Amino acid sequence: MILDNVNPNDLFPTEKKGPTVLGTIEYSVQGSTEFEGAFIATNERIILNVDMNGEFYYRSIAYNDVEKIEYDGEKINFTFNIGPMHMKNIQ
């Protein structure tokens, strides 16, 4: 499963793919707390791709939903209006 790329056909006509970060996302869902995933920045949004136990999960995140992004030397800490998400083992 390729997580750190996006199909050009899935982008808006005016959208351009930017930097990508791939790693382990810490998020509690159905008893699991770590998933391999990627955040893909574009000029219009952030795309979240995650491998959730073999199932592909995709989410589009508007920039106005981003409250804060910080790097503490080990993890990238994303804070969205729906709550925090942390990424470690950054590749």
Backbone as XML, in Angstrom:
<?xml version="1.0"?>
<chain id="A" units="angstrom">
  <residue number="1" name="MET">
    <atom name="N" x="0.852" y="-1.172" z="0.000"/>
    <atom name="CA" x="0.000" y="0.000" z="0.000"/>
    <atom name="C" x="0.903" y="1.242" z="0.000"/>
  </residue>
  <residue number="2" name="ILE">
    <atom name="N" x="0.718" y="2.096" z="-0.972"/>
    <atom name="CA" x="1.508" y="3.327" z="-1.074"/>
    <atom name="C" x="0.750" y="4.432" z="-0.353"/>
  </residue>
  <residue number="3" name="LEU">
    <atom name="N" x="1.341" y="4.930" z="0.716"/>
    <atom name="CA" x="0.661" y="5.928" z="1.542"/>
    <atom name="C" x="1.151" y="7.346" z="1.288"/>
  </residue>
  <residue number="4" name="ASP">
    <atom name="N" x="2.401" y="7.479" z="0.846"/>
    <atom name="CA" x="3.000" y="8.810" z="0.760"/>
    <atom name="C" x="2.908" y="9.428" z="-0.635"/>
  </residue>
  <residue number="5" name="ASN">
    <atom name="N" x="1.871" y="9.050" z="-1.368"/>
    <atom name="CA" x="1.640" y="9.653" z="-2.669"/>
    <atom name="C" x="0.135" y="9.790" z="-2.875"/>
  </residue>
  <residue number="6" name="VAL">
    <atom name="N" x="-0.234" y="10.569" z="-3.842"/>
    <atom name="CA" x="-1.650" y="10.775" z="-4.140"/>
    <atom name="C" x="-1.828" y="10.660" z="-5.652"/>
  </residue>
  <residue number="7" name="ASN">
    <atom name="N" x="-2.920" y="10.057" z="-6.049"/>
    <atom name="CA" x="-3.237" y="9.931" z="-7.461"/>
    <atom name="C" x="-3.527" y="11.324" z="-8.014"/>
  </residue>
  <residue number="8" name="PRO">
    <atom name="N" x="-2.836" y="11.743" z="-9.062"/>
    <atom name="CA" x="-3.086" y="13.082" z="-9.622"/>
    <atom name="C" x="-4.549" y="13.306" z="-10.005"/>
  </residue>
  <residue number="9" name="ASN">
    <atom name="N" x="-5.266" y="12.237" z="-10.343"/>
    <atom name="CA" x="-6.687" y="12.364" z="-10.696"/>
    <atom name="C" x="-7.555" y="12.704" z="-9.493"/>
  </residue>
  <residue number="10" name="ASP">
    <atom name="N" x="-7.018" y="12.502" z="-8.271"/>
    <atom name="CA" x="-7.765" y="12.816" z="-7.050"/>
    <atom name="C" x="-7.567" y="14.259" z="-6.593"/>
  </residue>
  <residue number="11" name="LEU">
    <atom name="N" x="-6.683" y="14.979" z="-7.267"/>
    <atom name="CA" x="-6.437" y="16.379" z="-6.917"/>
    <atom name="C" x="-7.435" y="17.284" z="-7.637"/>
  </residue>
  <residue number="12" name="PHE">
    <atom name="N" x="-7.736" y="18.409" z="-7.007"/>
    <atom name="CA" x="-8.578" y="19.413" z="-7.651"/>
    <atom name="C" x="-7.825" y="19.967" z="-8.860"/>
  </residue>
  <residue number="13" name="PRO">
    <atom name="N" x="-8.516" y="20.515" z="-9.851"/>
    <atom name="CA" x="-7.840" y="21.020" z="-11.054"/>
    <atom name="C" x="-6.747" y="22.053" z="-10.762"/>
  </residue>
  <residue number="14" name="THR">
    <atom name="N" x="-6.915" y="22.856" z="-9.717"/>
    <atom name="CA" x="-5.931" y="23.896" z="-9.389"/>
    <atom name="C" x="-4.936" y="23.445" z="-8.320"/>
  </residue>
  <residue number="15" name="GLU">
    <atom name="N" x="-5.033" y="22.190" z="-7.883"/>
    <atom name="CA" x="-4.243" y="21.706" z="-6.742"/>
    <atom name="C" x="-2.902" y="21.125" z="-7.188"/>
  </residue>
  <residue number="16" name="LYS">
    <atom name="N" x="-1.877" y="21.379" z="-6.386"/>
    <atom name="CA" x="-0.530" y="20.857" z="-6.630"/>
    <atom name="C" x="-0.043" y="20.135" z="-5.379"/>
  </residue>
  <residue number="17" name="LYS">
    <atom name="N" x="0.532" y="18.956" z="-5.573"/>
    <atom name="CA" x="1.089" y="18.182" z="-4.460"/>
    <atom name="C" x="2.358" y="18.856" z="-3.958"/>
  </residue>
  <residue number="18" name="GLY">
    <atom name="N" x="2.492" y="18.893" z="-2.635"/>
    <atom name="CA" x="3.673" y="19.461" z="-2.001"/>
    <atom name="C" x="4.406" y="18.405" z="-1.196"/>
  </residue>
  <residue number="19" name="PRO">
    <atom name="N" x="5.024" y="18.801" z="-0.083"/>
    <atom name="CA" x="5.810" y="17.868" z="0.726"/>
    <atom name="C" x="4.951" y="16.803" z="1.409"/>
  </residue>
  <residue number="20" name="THR">
    <atom name="N" x="5.589" y="15.667" z="1.665"/>
    <atom name="CA" x="4.943" y="14.517" z="2.291"/>
    <atom name="C" x="5.765" y="14.049" z="3.472"/>
  </residue>
  <residue number="21" name="VAL">
    <atom name="N" x="5.096" y="13.603" z="4.523"/>
    <atom name="CA" x="5.788" y="12.999" z="5.662"/>
    <atom name="C" x="5.121" y="11.652" z="5.939"/>
  </residue>
  <residue number="22" name="LEU">
    <atom name="N" x="5.959" y="10.595" z="6.060"/>
    <atom name="CA" x="5.500" y="9.223" z="6.269"/>
    <atom name="C" x="6.025" y="8.735" z="7.601"/>
  </residue>
  <residue number="23" name="GLY">
    <atom name="N" x="5.198" y="8.022" z="8.358"/>
    <atom name="CA" x="5.641" y="7.509" z="9.648"/>
    <atom name="C" x="4.543" y="6.721" z="10.336"/>
  </residue>
  <residue number="24" name="THR">
    <atom name="N" x="4.676" y="6.593" z="11.649"/>
    <atom name="CA" x="3.696" y="5.891" z="12.467"/>
    <atom name="C" x="2.807" y="6.915" z="13.148"/>
  </residue>
  <residue number="25" name="ILE">
    <atom name="N" x="1.523" y="6.846" z="12.872"/>
    <atom name="CA" x="0.561" y="7.778" z="13.455"/>
    <atom name="C" x="-0.034" y="7.144" z="14.702"/>
  </residue>
  <residue number="26" name="GLU">
    <atom name="N" x="0.013" y="7.889" z="15.801"/>
    <atom name="CA" x="-0.572" y="7.427" z="17.057"/>
    <atom name="C" x="-1.984" y="7.988" z="17.159"/>
  </residue>
  <residue number="27" name="TYR">
    <atom name="N" x="-2.958" y="7.085" z="17.118"/>
    <atom name="CA" x="-4.360" y="7.486" z="17.173"/>
    <atom name="C" x="-5.160" y="6.271" z="17.608"/>
  </residue>
  <residue number="28" name="SER">
    <atom name="N" x="-6.002" y="6.418" z="18.583"/>
    <atom name="CA" x="-6.746" y="5.287" z="19.134"/>
    <atom name="C" x="-8.047" y="5.057" z="18.365"/>
  </residue>
  <residue number="29" name="VAL">
    <atom name="N" x="-8.128" y="3.896" z="17.700"/>
    <atom name="CA" x="-9.322" y="3.512" z="16.948"/>
    <atom name="C" x="-9.534" y="2.010" z="17.114"/>
  </residue>
  <residue number="30" name="GLN">
    <atom name="N" x="-10.671" y="1.611" z="17.604"/>
    <atom name="CA" x="-11.062" y="0.208" z="17.721"/>
    <atom name="C" x="-9.982" y="-0.642" z="18.393"/>
  </residue>
  <residue number="31" name="GLY">
    <atom name="N" x="-9.388" y="-0.130" z="19.456"/>
    <atom name="CA" x="-8.406" y="-0.875" z="20.225"/>
    <atom name="C" x="-6.984" y="-0.802" z="19.714"/>
  </residue>
  <residue number="32" name="SER">
    <atom name="N" x="-6.774" y="-0.312" z="18.502"/>
    <atom name="CA" x="-5.422" y="-0.131" z="17.969"/>
    <atom name="C" x="-5.016" y="1.322" z="18.158"/>
  </residue>
  <residue number="33" name="THR">
    <atom name="N" x="-3.711" y="1.527" z="18.371"/>
    <atom name="CA" x="-3.268" y="2.897" z="18.627"/>
    <atom name="C" x="-2.165" y="3.381" z="17.692"/>
  </residue>
  <residue number="34" name="GLU">
    <atom name="N" x="-1.592" y="2.511" z="16.864"/>
    <atom name="CA" x="-0.527" y="2.922" z="15.955"/>
    <atom name="C" x="-0.810" y="2.394" z="14.555"/>
  </residue>
  <residue number="35" name="PHE">
    <atom name="N" x="-0.675" y="3.294" z="13.588"/>
    <atom name="CA" x="-0.939" y="2.941" z="12.202"/>
    <atom name="C" x="0.118" y="3.593" z="11.321"/>
  </residue>
  <residue number="36" name="GLU">
    <atom name="N" x="0.542" y="2.910" z="10.259"/>
    <atom name="CA" x="1.432" y="3.531" z="9.291"/>
    <atom name="C" x="0.603" y="4.507" z="8.470"/>
  </residue>
  <residue number="37" name="GLY">
    <atom name="N" x="1.142" y="5.699" z="8.276"/>
    <atom name="CA" x="0.379" y="6.692" z="7.539"/>
    <atom name="C" x="1.240" y="7.817" z="7.012"/>
  </residue>
  <residue number="38" name="ALA">
    <atom name="N" x="0.614" y="8.697" z="6.266"/>
    <atom name="CA" x="1.311" y="9.831" z="5.672"/>
    <atom name="C" x="0.402" y="11.055" z="5.655"/>
  </residue>
  <residue number="39" name="PHE">
    <atom name="N" x="1.032" y="12.196" z="5.829"/>
    <atom name="CA" x="0.375" y="13.478" z="5.616"/>
    <atom name="C" x="0.965" y="14.053" z="4.331"/>
  </residue>
  <residue number="40" name="ILE">
    <atom name="N" x="0.115" y="14.404" z="3.395"/>
    <atom name="CA" x="0.542" y="14.967" z="2.122"/>
    <atom name="C" x="-0.010" y="16.383" z="2.038"/>
  </residue>
  <residue number="41" name="ALA">
    <atom name="N" x="0.879" y="17.347" z="1.986"/>
    <atom name="CA" x="0.455" y="18.746" z="1.875"/>
    <atom name="C" x="0.247" y="19.090" z="0.405"/>
  </residue>
  <residue number="42" name="THR">
    <atom name="N" x="-0.796" y="19.841" z="0.142"/>
    <atom name="CA" x="-1.004" y="20.415" z="-1.182"/>
    <atom name="C" x="-1.183" y="21.918" z="-0.987"/>
  </residue>
  <residue number="43" name="ASN">
    <atom name="N" x="-1.350" y="22.626" z="-2.056"/>
    <atom name="CA" x="-1.573" y="24.065" z="-1.930"/>
    <atom name="C" x="-2.992" y="24.384" z="-1.446"/>
  </residue>
  <residue number="44" name="GLU">
    <atom name="N" x="-3.866" y="23.364" z="-1.305"/>
    <atom name="CA" x="-5.244" y="23.610" z="-0.893"/>
    <atom name="C" x="-5.677" y="22.889" z="0.377"/>
  </residue>
  <residue number="45" name="ARG">
    <atom name="N" x="-4.957" y="21.825" z="0.784"/>
    <atom name="CA" x="-5.379" y="21.024" z="1.940"/>
    <atom name="C" x="-4.262" y="20.083" z="2.363"/>
  </residue>
  <residue number="46" name="ILE">
    <atom name="N" x="-4.510" y="19.331" z="3.428"/>
    <atom name="CA" x="-3.634" y="18.242" z="3.841"/>
    <atom name="C" x="-4.406" y="16.949" z="3.615"/>
  </residue>
  <residue number="47" name="ILE">
    <atom name="N" x="-3.754" y="15.990" z="2.987"/>
    <atom name="CA" x="-4.363" y="14.685" z="2.750"/>
    <atom name="C" x="-3.725" y="13.698" z="3.720"/>
  </residue>
  <residue number="48" name="LEU">
    <atom name="N" x="-4.549" y="12.976" z="4.449"/>
    <atom name="CA" x="-4.094" y="11.953" z="5.386"/>
    <atom name="C" x="-4.412" y="10.593" z="4.783"/>
  </residue>
  <residue number="49" name="ASN">
    <atom name="N" x="-3.377" y="9.776" z="4.567"/>
    <atom name="CA" x="-3.536" y="8.401" z="4.107"/>
    <atom name="C" x="-3.041" y="7.485" z="5.211"/>
  </residue>
  <residue number="50" name="VAL">
    <atom name="N" x="-3.829" y="6.478" z="5.578"/>
    <atom name="CA" x="-3.464" y="5.588" z="6.682"/>
    <atom name="C" x="-3.777" y="4.140" z="6.315"/>
  </residue>
  <residue number="51" name="ASP">
    <atom name="N" x="-2.877" y="3.245" z="6.711"/>
    <atom name="CA" x="-3.115" y="1.806" z="6.623"/>
    <atom name="C" x="-3.663" y="1.373" z="7.977"/>
  </residue>
  <residue number="52" name="MET">
    <atom name="N" x="-4.957" y="1.120" z="8.040"/>
    <atom name="CA" x="-5.598" y="0.703" z="9.294"/>
    <atom name="C" x="-5.817" y="-0.803" z="9.245"/>
  </residue>
  <residue number="53" name="ASN">
    <atom name="N" x="-4.761" y="-1.515" z="9.657"/>
    <atom name="CA" x="-4.813" y="-2.986" z="9.688"/>
    <atom name="C" x="-5.202" y="-3.572" z="8.333"/>
  </residue>
  <residue number="54" name="GLY">
    <atom name="N" x="-4.543" y="-3.070" z="7.279"/>
    <atom name="CA" x="-4.781" y="-3.591" z="5.938"/>
    <atom name="C" x="-5.866" y="-2.879" z="5.156"/>
  </residue>
  <residue number="55" name="GLU">
    <atom name="N" x="-6.595" y="-1.994" z="5.794"/>
    <atom name="CA" x="-7.638" y="-1.216" z="5.123"/>
    <atom name="C" x="-7.128" y="0.205" z="4.883"/>
  </residue>
  <residue number="56" name="PHE">
    <atom name="N" x="-7.281" y="0.691" z="3.650"/>
    <atom name="CA" x="-6.849" y="2.037" z="3.311"/>
    <atom name="C" x="-7.864" y="3.048" z="3.830"/>
  </residue>
  <residue number="57" name="TYR">
    <atom name="N" x="-7.369" y="4.069" z="4.536"/>
    <atom name="CA" x="-8.211" y="5.144" z="5.057"/>
    <atom name="C" x="-7.663" y="6.458" z="4.528"/>
  </residue>
  <residue number="58" name="TYR">
    <atom name="N" x="-8.547" y="7.329" z="4.095"/>
    <atom name="CA" x="-8.171" y="8.613" z="3.509"/>
    <atom name="C" x="-9.006" y="9.704" z="4.158"/>
  </residue>
  <residue number="59" name="ARG">
    <atom name="N" x="-8.363" y="10.820" z="4.429"/>
    <atom name="CA" x="-9.112" y="11.967" z="4.963"/>
    <atom name="C" x="-8.531" y="13.246" z="4.368"/>
  </residue>
  <residue number="60" name="SER">
    <atom name="N" x="-9.403" y="14.155" z="4.010"/>
    <atom name="CA" x="-9.013" y="15.471" z="3.530"/>
    <atom name="C" x="-9.168" y="16.451" z="4.687"/>
  </residue>
  <residue number="61" name="ILE">
    <atom name="N" x="-8.105" y="17.189" z="4.984"/>
    <atom name="CA" x="-8.117" y="18.122" z="6.111"/>
    <atom name="C" x="-7.899" y="19.536" z="5.573"/>
  </residue>
  <residue number="62" name="ALA">
    <atom name="N" x="-8.861" y="20.395" z="5.806"/>
    <atom name="CA" x="-8.739" y="21.790" z="5.373"/>
    <atom name="C" x="-7.705" y="22.508" z="6.242"/>
  </residue>
  <residue number="63" name="TYR">
    <atom name="N" x="-6.988" y="23.440" z="5.658"/>
    <atom name="CA" x="-5.983" y="24.172" z="6.434"/>
    <atom name="C" x="-6.598" y="24.936" z="7.603"/>
  </residue>
  <residue number="64" name="ASN">
    <atom name="N" x="-7.850" y="25.375" z="7.484"/>
    <atom name="CA" x="-8.458" y="26.093" z="8.611"/>
    <atom name="C" x="-8.866" y="25.152" z="9.745"/>
  </residue>
  <residue number="65" name="ASP">
    <atom name="N" x="-8.735" y="23.828" z="9.551"/>
    <atom name="CA" x="-8.952" y="22.852" z="10.624"/>
    <atom name="C" x="-7.670" y="22.562" z="11.409"/>
  </residue>
  <residue number="66" name="VAL">
    <atom name="N" x="-6.547" y="23.094" z="10.940"/>
    <atom name="CA" x="-5.254" y="22.890" z="11.599"/>
    <atom name="C" x="-5.061" y="23.986" z="12.642"/>
  </residue>
  <residue number="67" name="GLU">
    <atom name="N" x="-4.884" y="23.579" z="13.895"/>
    <atom name="CA" x="-4.648" y="24.548" z="14.966"/>
    <atom name="C" x="-3.162" y="24.749" z="15.225"/>
  </residue>
  <residue number="68" name="LYS">
    <atom name="N" x="-2.394" y="23.657" z="15.125"/>
    <atom name="CA" x="-0.964" y="23.775" z="15.429"/>
    <atom name="C" x="-0.238" y="22.543" z="14.900"/>
  </residue>
  <residue number="69" name="ILE">
    <atom name="N" x="1.010" y="22.733" z="14.438"/>
    <atom name="CA" x="1.897" y="21.632" z="14.078"/>
    <atom name="C" x="3.244" y="21.940" z="14.716"/>
  </residue>
  <residue number="70" name="GLU">
    <atom name="N" x="3.739" y="20.991" z="15.528"/>
    <atom name="CA" x="5.017" y="21.177" z="16.217"/>
    <atom name="C" x="5.862" y="19.920" z="16.063"/>
  </residue>
  <residue number="71" name="TYR">
    <atom name="N" x="7.171" y="20.096" z="16.076"/>
    <atom name="CA" x="8.111" y="18.979" z="16.071"/>
    <atom name="C" x="8.932" y="19.068" z="17.340"/>
  </residue>
  <residue number="72" name="ASP">
    <atom name="N" x="8.958" y="17.991" z="18.137"/>
    <atom name="CA" x="9.672" y="18.011" z="19.419"/>
    <atom name="C" x="11.019" y="17.288" z="19.374"/>
  </residue>
  <residue number="73" name="GLY">
    <atom name="N" x="11.501" y="16.966" z="18.187"/>
    <atom name="CA" x="12.759" y="16.249" z="18.041"/>
    <atom name="C" x="12.569" y="14.757" z="17.829"/>
  </residue>
  <residue number="74" name="GLU">
    <atom name="N" x="11.402" y="14.238" z="18.183"/>
    <atom name="CA" x="11.084" y="12.823" z="17.990"/>
    <atom name="C" x="9.770" y="12.618" z="17.247"/>
  </residue>
  <residue number="75" name="LYS">
    <atom name="N" x="8.808" y="13.469" z="17.516"/>
    <atom name="CA" x="7.474" y="13.333" z="16.935"/>
    <atom name="C" x="7.036" y="14.651" z="16.312"/>
  </residue>
  <residue number="76" name="ILE">
    <atom name="N" x="6.186" y="14.522" z="15.303"/>
    <atom name="CA" x="5.459" y="15.684" z="14.807"/>
    <atom name="C" x="4.096" y="15.632" z="15.486"/>
  </residue>
  <residue number="77" name="ASN">
    <atom name="N" x="3.735" y="16.699" z="16.149"/>
    <atom name="CA" x="2.474" y="16.778" z="16.884"/>
    <atom name="C" x="1.513" y="17.679" z="16.113"/>
  </residue>
  <residue number="78" name="PHE">
    <atom name="N" x="0.517" y="17.057" z="15.522"/>
    <atom name="CA" x="-0.507" y="17.774" z="14.773"/>
    <atom name="C" x="-1.688" y="18.009" z="15.705"/>
  </residue>
  <residue number="79" name="THR">
    <atom name="N" x="-2.172" y="19.225" z="15.768"/>
    <atom name="CA" x="-3.385" y="19.517" z="16.528"/>
    <atom name="C" x="-4.417" y="20.058" z="15.550"/>
  </residue>
  <residue number="80" name="PHE">
    <atom name="N" x="-5.490" y="19.285" z="15.401"/>
    <atom name="CA" x="-6.586" y="19.660" z="14.522"/>
    <atom name="C" x="-7.786" y="20.033" z="15.384"/>
  </residue>
  <residue number="81" name="ASN">
    <atom name="N" x="-8.794" y="20.634" z="14.790"/>
    <atom name="CA" x="-9.975" y="20.997" z="15.576"/>
    <atom name="C" x="-10.708" y="19.762" z="16.108"/>
  </residue>
  <residue number="82" name="ILE">
    <atom name="N" x="-10.443" y="18.575" z="15.561"/>
    <atom name="CA" x="-11.041" y="17.337" z="16.077"/>
    <atom name="C" x="-10.171" y="16.683" z="17.147"/>
  </residue>
  <residue number="83" name="GLY">
    <atom name="N" x="-8.977" y="17.248" z="17.393"/>
    <atom name="CA" x="-8.088" y="16.706" z="18.415"/>
    <atom name="C" x="-6.677" y="16.482" z="17.897"/>
  </residue>
  <residue number="84" name="PRO">
    <atom name="N" x="-5.804" y="15.978" z="18.780"/>
    <atom name="CA" x="-4.399" y="15.807" z="18.417"/>
    <atom name="C" x="-4.130" y="14.485" z="17.698"/>
  </residue>
  <residue number="85" name="MET">
    <atom name="N" x="-3.063" y="14.495" z="16.906"/>
    <atom name="CA" x="-2.546" y="13.310" z="16.245"/>
    <atom name="C" x="-1.031" y="13.432" z="16.262"/>
  </residue>
  <residue number="86" name="HIS">
    <atom name="N" x="-0.348" y="12.369" z="16.623"/>
    <atom name="CA" x="1.111" y="12.405" z="16.712"/>
    <atom name="C" x="1.700" y="11.431" z="15.704"/>
  </residue>
  <residue number="87" name="MET">
    <atom name="N" x="2.857" y="11.801" z="15.131"/>
    <atom name="CA" x="3.545" y="10.926" z="14.195"/>
    <atom name="C" x="4.967" y="10.719" z="14.675"/>
  </residue>
  <residue number="88" name="LYS">
    <atom name="N" x="5.377" y="9.442" z="14.755"/>
    <atom name="CA" x="6.747" y="9.094" z="15.138"/>
    <atom name="C" x="7.333" y="8.195" z="14.052"/>
  </residue>
  <residue number="89" name="ASN">
    <atom name="N" x="8.574" y="7.769" z="14.247"/>
    <atom name="CA" x="9.261" y="6.922" z="13.255"/>
    <atom name="C" x="9.189" y="7.550" z="11.868"/>
  </residue>
  <residue number="90" name="ILE">
    <atom name="N" x="9.476" y="8.826" z="11.809"/>
    <atom name="CA" x="9.353" y="9.595" z="10.576"/>
    <atom name="C" x="10.393" y="9.122" z="9.568"/>
  </residue>
  <residue number="91" name="GLN">
    <atom name="N" x="9.936" y="8.883" z="8.350"/>
    <atom name="CA" x="10.823" y="8.388" z="7.284"/>
    <atom name="C" x="11.098" y="9.475" z="6.270"/>
  </residue>
</chain>
